Amino acid sequence: MLLSVLAGYFGRGEKNNAEVLAVQAQNGDPEAMESLLSSYSPFMKKTAGQVCKRFINDHDEEYTIALSAFHEAVNGFNQEKNASFLTFAHMVIRRRVIDYIRKEAGRKDFAHDFHGLSDADEFRSAIDTSASIKDYTEQQQAAARKEEIAEYEKLLSGYGMTFQDLVKASPAHEDARVTGIQIAQLVAETEEYQNYLQQKKRLPVKEIEKLVEVSRKTIERNRKYIIAVALLLMSDLHYLKDYLKERLR
């Protein structure tokens, strides 16, 4: 699957700003941590909101959980093991918010079920409760994947592309895919190129050609592939990226 191929290479090449700041924060730079928390507050709310299936604001307990989880992700990020800081942070936030929901569900919705039960009945009821929450969480994850895939398809359609187009446009050789993804990262991480792509619906080929050791013909040939990767990197579809990377492990 093309998207799995794309996901296998996320994080290669130059480190993005979030990863640089994360490493600086790990090394005790308070300004780097402050910059991360300020810049990625919307990211934290969106991730928590995907789990809760509702809008999350600054006053919600889930945002506090997400903020704490983001701190945890900064401290636990390993450049050797984690290809992308944001993907890693997304995963940690989801886990902590899900843990919070489970804990709250156990307190509010199921505590009365244990009243008057024997130890054996209570144990069986606890297992049933855990299984129900697990099933619910898996359903939520599946729904989130489906929602993000639909959102990505819609995003591609705005550029006149479909998944079928991408399958045909995917470079046959690994070195060509790596080069395409590096160019896509260049576009995604350069504000000027981002704006050009979003406004004109095409790549700034002339500018890119000056910065990479690739011919204009090669860039044009892999145009759809590069645009598709750049759009995904520029998007907030963090769960989709994380899920696709998991499929390759």
Secondary structure, 3 states (H helix, E strand, C coil): CHHHHHHCCCCCCCCCHHHHHHHHHHCCCHHHHHHHHHHCHHHHHHHHHHHHCCCCCCCCHHHHHHHHHHHHHHHHCCCCCCCCHHHHHHHHHHHHHHHHHHHHHHHHCCHHHHCCCCHHHHHHHHHHHHHHHHHHHHHHHHHHHHHHHHHHHHHHHCCCCCHHHHHHHCCCCHHHHHHHHHHHHHHHCCHHHHHHHHHHCCCCHHHHHHHCCCCHHHHHHCHHHHHHHHHHHHCCCHHHHHHHHHCCC
